[in-house]
Amino acid sequence: MTKEFKFFVFLLESYAQYKDTTADKVLAILDEKILTDFVYSMYFMYHQEALENAFMDIDHLIETGKPLVATEDGVQ
């Protein structure tokens, strides 16, 4: 199991607790909105910040389909 995958699972479980839901439901929402791979790819940024920052970004992604901050490939 890679460090990225371990963090992704931790992030899903932590975000689910923050939203008072389950990691399965969070993953289903990310899958439905085709955001799972993007959130997974944000390991480098998310694991360096406070989790609350990642939560705000995920909230924004789910709501708008766009991250709060620009990524390395310029997506915003």
Contacts in CASP RR format, 6 or more apart in sequence:
PFRMAT RR
TARGET T0000
AUTHOR 0000-0000-0000
METHOD contacts of the structure
MODEL  1
MTKEFKFFVFLLESYAQYKDTTADKVLAILDEKILTDFVYSMYFMYHQEA
LENAFMDIDHLIETGKPLVATEDGVQ
3 43 0 8 1.000
4 40 0 8 1.000
4 43 0 8 1.000
5 40 0 8 1.000
7 43 0 8 1.000
7 46 0 8 1.000
7 47 0 8 1.000
8 39 0 8 1.000
8 40 0 8 1.000
8 43 0 8 1.000
9 23 0 8 1.000
11 39 0 8 1.000
11 46 0 8 1.000
11 51 0 8 1.000
11 54 0 8 1.000
12 23 0 8 1.000
12 26 0 8 1.000
12 27 0 8 1.000
13 23 0 8 1.000
14 51 0 8 1.000
14 55 0 8 1.000
15 23 0 8 1.000
15 26 0 8 1.000
15 54 0 8 1.000
15 55 0 8 1.000
15 58 0 8 1.000
16 22 0 8 1.000
16 23 0 8 1.000
16 25 0 8 1.000
16 26 0 8 1.000
18 51 0 8 1.000
18 55 0 8 1.000
19 26 0 8 1.000
27 36 0 8 1.000
29 62 0 8 1.000
30 36 0 8 1.000
30 39 0 8 1.000
30 62 0 8 1.000
33 61 0 8 1.000
33 62 0 8 1.000
33 65 0 8 1.000
35 61 0 8 1.000
35 62 0 8 1.000
35 65 0 8 1.000
38 61 0 8 1.000
38 67 0 8 1.000
39 46 0 8 1.000
39 58 0 8 1.000
39 61 0 8 1.000
42 54 0 8 1.000
42 57 0 8 1.000
42 67 0 8 1.000
42 71 0 8 1.000
45 69 0 8 1.000
45 71 0 8 1.000
46 53 0 8 1.000
46 54 0 8 1.000
46 57 0 8 1.000
56 68 0 8 1.000
57 67 0 8 1.000
57 68 0 8 1.000
57 69 0 8 1.000
60 66 0 8 1.000
60 67 0 8 1.000
60 68 0 8 1.000
61 67 0 8 1.000
66 75 0 8 1.000
66 76 0 8 1.000
67 75 0 8 1.000
67 76 0 8 1.000
69 76 0 8 1.000
70 76 0 8 1.000
END
